[in-house]
Amino acid sequence: MAVWTVRLARQAEQDIEAILAWTADQFSPQQAEVYAETLTQAIEALFEGPGLLGARRRDDILPGVFVLHIARGGRRGRHFIVFRPTDGHCIDVLRVLHDGMDLMRHLAE
């Protein structure tokens, strides 16, 4: 099985920074570290490619876009990784959004 390359868009990096800052502020810096590990594990799962367990294609949002909920492997979380596979076994992570957000609206920005 080929390993995919994963690239984070600047907006995805900003999303993660905001999520972790909010978590530290609302809960604790320790909880932000735990959540950072959860986010990292979900992003690392993308090395398996877009066909990994739990990834769903969402052409209704944007053509060729997939989402992956970060709640995996017994870890809890309330965010989706929004990504698009490209040629050459590469995955571009476009956004990391809360599962209560209107994904279409935030991807149109």
Secondary structure, 3 states (H helix, E strand, C coil): CCCCEEEECHHHHHHHHHHHHHHHHHCCHHHHHHHHHHHHHHHHHHHHCCCCCCCEECCCCCCCCEEEECCCCCCCCCEEEEEEEECCCEEEEEEEEECCCCHHHHHHC
